[in-house]
C-alpha cells in the first residue's frame, strides 16, 4: 500500500512539473485511476478540454477531459 501511495505522489508531482498550464486535481485523479504505468505525459489545456498525451503499453495515446 505504501508503494502505491508513494508512486501516485511521484506521478502527480511529475505530471504537474511538466504541465504547460495547471491541471486540476480532479482531472489528475481521474487520469491516474484510468491509466497506470504511463510514460512521457504532456498536458495541454484549453477552455473546452484538457488533453493528456502519453505512452501507454508502448503506444502513443491521447486522453481528453472536460475541465
DSSP file (Angstrom, degrees, kcal/mol; ACC not computed):
  #  RESIDUE AA STRUCTURE BP1 BP2  ACC     N-H-->O    O-->H-N    N-H-->O    O-->H-N    TCO  KAPPA ALPHA  PHI   PSI    X-CA   Y-CA   Z-CA
    1    1 A X     >        0   0    0      0, 0.0     4,-2.2     0, 0.0     5,-0.2   0.000 360.0 360.0 360.0 -40.1    0.0    0.0    0.0
    2    2 A X  H  >  +     0   0    0      1,-0.2     4,-2.6     2,-0.2     5,-0.2   0.886 360.0  54.1 -62.6 -37.9    2.8    2.4    0.8
    3    3 A X  H  > S+     0   0    0      1,-0.2     4,-2.7     2,-0.2    -1,-0.2   0.899 107.9  50.0 -63.1 -40.1    4.4    1.8   -2.6
    4    4 A X  H  > S+     0   0    0      2,-0.2     4,-2.6     1,-0.2    -2,-0.2   0.931 112.2  46.6 -64.2 -45.8    1.1    2.7   -4.3
    5    5 A X  H  X S+     0   0    0     -4,-2.2     4,-2.3     2,-0.2    -2,-0.2   0.919 114.7  46.5 -64.0 -43.7    0.8    5.9   -2.4
    6    6 A X  H  X S+     0   0    0     -4,-2.6     4,-2.5     2,-0.2     5,-0.2   0.917 112.7  50.5 -64.9 -42.9    4.4    6.9   -3.0
    7    7 A X  H  X S+     0   0    0     -4,-2.7     4,-2.7    -5,-0.2    -2,-0.2   0.919 111.5  47.6 -61.3 -44.4    4.1    6.0   -6.7
    8    8 A X  H  X S+     0   0    0     -4,-2.6     4,-2.8     2,-0.2     5,-0.2   0.900 111.0  51.5 -64.1 -40.5    0.9    8.1   -7.0
    9    9 A X  H  X S+     0   0    0     -4,-2.3     4,-2.2     2,-0.2    -2,-0.2   0.918 112.9  45.1 -63.0 -43.1    2.5   11.1   -5.2
   10   10 A X  H  X S+     0   0    0     -4,-2.5     4,-2.4     2,-0.2    -2,-0.2   0.916 113.7  50.0 -66.4 -42.7    5.5   10.9   -7.5
   11   11 A X  H  X S+     0   0    0     -4,-2.7     4,-2.8    -5,-0.2    -2,-0.2   0.924 111.4  47.8 -62.8 -44.4    3.3   10.6  -10.6
   12   12 A X  H  X S+     0   0    0     -4,-2.8     4,-2.3     1,-0.2    -1,-0.2   0.920 113.8  46.8 -64.3 -43.1    1.1   13.5   -9.6
   13   13 A X  H  X S+     0   0    0     -4,-2.2     4,-1.8    -5,-0.2    -1,-0.2   0.867 112.8  50.4 -68.3 -33.7    4.1   15.7   -8.9
   14   14 A X  H  X S+     0   0    0     -4,-2.4     4,-1.5     2,-0.2    -2,-0.2   0.916 110.3  49.2 -67.5 -43.1    5.8   14.6  -12.2
   15   15 A X  H  X S+     0   0    0     -4,-2.8     4,-0.7     1,-0.2     3,-0.2   0.916 112.4  48.6 -62.0 -41.8    2.6   15.4  -14.2
   16   16 A X  H >< S+     0   0    0     -4,-2.3     3,-0.5     1,-0.2    -1,-0.2   0.861 106.9  55.9 -66.9 -35.5    2.4   18.8  -12.5
   17   17 A X  H 3< S+     0   0    0     -4,-1.8    -1,-0.2     1,-0.2    -2,-0.2   0.827 113.4  40.0 -67.3 -31.2    6.0   19.6  -13.2
   18   18 A X  H 3< S+     0   0    0     -4,-1.5    25,-0.4    -3,-0.2    -1,-0.2   0.457  87.8 115.1 -98.5  -1.4    5.6   19.0  -16.9
   19   19 A X    <<  -     0   0    0     -4,-0.7    25,-0.1    -3,-0.5     3,-0.1  -0.463  56.8-151.2 -71.0 137.3    2.2   20.7  -17.4
   20   20 A X  S    S+     0   0    0     23,-0.8     2,-0.3     1,-0.2    -1,-0.2   0.812  88.4  16.2 -76.8 -29.6    2.2   23.7  -19.5
   21   21 A X  S    S-     0   0    0     22,-0.1    -1,-0.2    -3,-0.0    22,-0.1  -0.943 106.1 -79.4-134.2 157.1   -0.8   25.0  -17.5
   22   22 A X        -     0   0    0     -2,-0.3     2,-0.5    -3,-0.1    -6,-0.1  -0.324  41.6-148.8 -59.7 135.5   -2.1   23.9  -14.1
   23   23 A X        -     0   0    0     22,-0.0    -1,-0.1    -4,-0.0    -4,-0.1  -0.912  23.6-112.1-106.5 132.3   -4.1   20.7  -14.4
   24   24 A X     >  -     0   0    0     -2,-0.5     4,-2.4     1,-0.1     5,-0.2  -0.233  17.9-122.0 -64.6 150.2   -6.9   20.4  -11.8
   25   25 A X  H  > S+     0   0    0      1,-0.2     4,-2.6     2,-0.2     5,-0.2   0.817 112.9  59.2 -60.6 -30.1   -6.6   17.7   -9.1
   26   26 A X  H  > S+     0   0    0      2,-0.2     4,-2.3     1,-0.2    -1,-0.2   0.929 107.8  44.3 -65.1 -44.7   -9.9   16.2  -10.3
   27   27 A X  H  > S+     0   0    0      2,-0.2     4,-2.8     1,-0.2    -2,-0.2   0.927 114.6  49.4 -65.2 -45.0   -8.5   15.7  -13.8
   28   28 A X  H  X S+     0   0    0     -4,-2.4     4,-2.8     2,-0.2    -2,-0.2   0.907 111.1  49.7 -60.7 -42.3   -5.3   14.2  -12.4
   29   29 A X  H  X S+     0   0    0     -4,-2.6     4,-1.8     2,-0.2    -1,-0.2   0.928 112.6  46.8 -62.5 -45.8   -7.1   11.9  -10.1
   30   30 A X  H  X S+     0   0    0     -4,-2.3     4,-1.8     2,-0.2    -2,-0.2   0.916 113.3  49.4 -62.5 -43.8   -9.3   10.7  -13.0
   31   31 A X  H  X S+     0   0    0     -4,-2.8     4,-2.7     1,-0.2    -2,-0.2   0.928 110.3  49.8 -60.8 -46.8   -6.3   10.2  -15.2
   32   32 A X  H  < S+     0   0    0     -4,-2.8    -1,-0.2     1,-0.2    -2,-0.2   0.816 110.1  51.2 -65.6 -31.2   -4.4    8.3  -12.6
   33   33 A X  H  < S+     0   0    0     -4,-1.8    -1,-0.2    -5,-0.2    -2,-0.2   0.868 116.7  40.2 -70.3 -36.2   -7.3    5.9  -12.0
   34   34 A X  H  < S+     0   0    0     -4,-1.8     2,-0.5     1,-0.2    -2,-0.2   0.842 120.2  38.3 -83.4 -35.3   -7.7    5.2  -15.6
   35   35 A X     <  +     0   0    0     -4,-2.7     2,-0.4    -5,-0.2     3,-0.2  -0.967  61.8 177.1-127.7 121.0   -4.0    4.9  -16.7
   36   36 A X        +     0   0    0     -2,-0.5    -3,-0.0     1,-0.2    -4,-0.0  -0.913  67.2  22.5-117.8 149.3   -1.2    3.3  -14.7
   37   37 A X  S    S+     0   0    0     -2,-0.4    20,-0.3     1,-0.2    -1,-0.2   0.767  82.0 158.0  72.8  26.3    2.3    2.9  -15.8
   38   38 A X        -     0   0    0     -3,-0.2     2,-0.3    18,-0.1    18,-0.2  -0.415  24.4-153.9 -81.8 160.1    2.2    5.7  -18.4
   39   39 A X  E     +A   55   0A   0     16,-2.0    16,-2.9     1,-0.2    -1,-0.0  -0.936  62.0  15.0-131.4 154.5    5.3    7.5  -19.6
   40   40 A X  E    S-     0   0A   0     -2,-0.3     2,-0.4    14,-0.2    -1,-0.2   0.897  71.7-171.0  54.6  53.3    6.1   10.9  -21.1
   41   41 A X  E     -     0   0A   0     13,-0.1     2,-0.4    -3,-0.1    13,-0.2  -0.614   6.2-175.6 -79.4 130.2    2.8   12.6  -20.2
   42   42 A X  E     -A   53   0A   0     11,-2.6    11,-2.6    -2,-0.4     2,-0.4  -0.997  11.0-149.9-126.5 132.0    2.3   16.1  -21.7
   43   43 A X  E     -A   52   0A   0     -2,-0.4   -23,-0.8   -25,-0.4     2,-0.4  -0.817  12.6-176.3-106.0 139.9   -0.7   18.2  -20.8
   44   44 A X  E     -A   51   0A   0      7,-2.4     7,-3.4    -2,-0.4     2,-0.4  -1.000   9.5-163.3-131.8 132.2   -2.4   20.8  -22.9
   45   45 A X  E     +A   50   0A   0     -2,-0.4     2,-0.2     5,-0.2     5,-0.2  -0.938  14.5 163.8-120.8 139.6   -5.3   22.9  -21.7
   46   46 A X        -     0   0    0      3,-2.7    21,-0.1    -2,-0.4    -2,-0.0  -0.765  54.4 -95.5-131.3-178.1   -7.9   25.0  -23.5
   47   47 A X  S    S+     0   0    0     -2,-0.2    20,-0.1     1,-0.2     3,-0.1   0.792 124.0  41.5 -68.7 -26.4  -11.2   26.5  -22.4
   48   48 A X  S    S-     0   0    0      1,-0.2     2,-0.3    18,-0.1    19,-0.2   0.782 123.2  -4.0 -93.6 -31.2  -13.0   23.4  -23.7
   49   49 A X        -     0   0    0     17,-0.2    -3,-2.7    18,-0.1     2,-0.4  -0.964  51.3-126.1-156.2 167.4  -10.8   20.5  -22.7
   50   50 A X  E     -AB  45  65A   0     15,-3.0    15,-2.6    -2,-0.3     2,-0.5  -0.997  29.9-159.3-120.0 129.3   -7.7   19.2  -21.0
   51   51 A X  E     -AB  44  64A   0     -7,-3.4    -7,-2.4    -2,-0.4     2,-0.5  -0.932   8.5-166.8-116.4 131.0   -5.6   16.8  -23.2
   52   52 A X  E     -AB  43  63A   0     11,-2.8    11,-2.7    -2,-0.5     2,-0.4  -0.971   5.2-170.5-112.2 123.2   -3.0   14.3  -21.9
   53   53 A X  E     +AB  42  62A   0    -11,-2.6   -11,-2.6    -2,-0.5     2,-0.3  -0.949  25.5 137.5-112.3 137.7   -0.7   12.8  -24.5
   54   54 A X  E     - B   0  61A   0      7,-2.5     7,-3.2    -2,-0.4     2,-0.5  -0.954  54.4 -89.8-164.5 172.7    1.5    9.9  -23.3
   55   55 A X  E     +AB  39  60A   0    -16,-2.9   -16,-2.0    -2,-0.3     2,-0.4  -0.904  40.9 176.6-101.6 124.7    2.9    6.5  -24.0
   56   56 A X  E >  S- B   0  59A   0      3,-2.9     3,-1.6    -2,-0.5   -18,-0.1  -0.984  70.3 -14.7-133.8 120.4    0.7    3.6  -22.7
   57   57 A X  T 3  S-     0   0    0     -2,-0.4    -1,-0.1   -20,-0.3     3,-0.1   0.868 129.7 -53.4  53.3  39.4    1.6   -0.1  -23.4
   58   58 A X  T 3  S+     0   0    0      1,-0.2     2,-0.4     0, 0.0    -1,-0.3   0.515 118.5 106.0  79.5   5.0    4.2    1.1  -26.0
   59   59 A X  E <  S-B   56   0A   0     -3,-1.6    -3,-2.9     0, 0.0     2,-0.4  -0.922  74.5-115.0-120.5 144.6    1.6    3.2  -27.9
   60   60 A X  E     +B   55   0A   0     -2,-0.4     2,-0.3    -5,-0.2    -5,-0.2  -0.625  44.6 178.6 -74.1 129.2    1.2    6.9  -28.2
   61   61 A X  E     -B   54   0A   0     -7,-3.2    -7,-2.5    -2,-0.4     2,-0.4  -0.942  21.8-154.9-135.1 151.1   -2.2    7.8  -26.7
   62   62 A X  E     -B   53   0A   0     -2,-0.3     2,-0.4    -9,-0.2    -9,-0.2  -0.993   8.1-168.4-125.9 137.6   -4.3   10.9  -26.1
   63   63 A X  E     -B   52   0A   0    -11,-2.7   -11,-2.8    -2,-0.4     2,-0.4  -0.987   8.3-153.7-124.6 135.9   -6.9   11.3  -23.4
   64   64 A X  E     -B   51   0A   0     -2,-0.4     2,-0.3   -13,-0.2   -13,-0.2  -0.892  12.1-177.5-113.3 139.2   -9.4   14.2  -23.2
   65   65 A X  E     -B   50   0A   0    -15,-2.6   -15,-3.0    -2,-0.4     2,-0.4  -0.977  27.8-122.3-133.0 145.9  -11.1   15.6  -20.1
   66   66 A X              0   0    0     -2,-0.3   -17,-0.2   -17,-0.2   -18,-0.1  -0.756 360.0 360.0 -83.9 132.0  -13.6   18.3  -19.5
   67   67 A X              0   0    0     -2,-0.4    -1,-0.1   -19,-0.2   -18,-0.1   0.518 360.0 360.0 -69.8 360.0  -12.2   20.9  -17.1
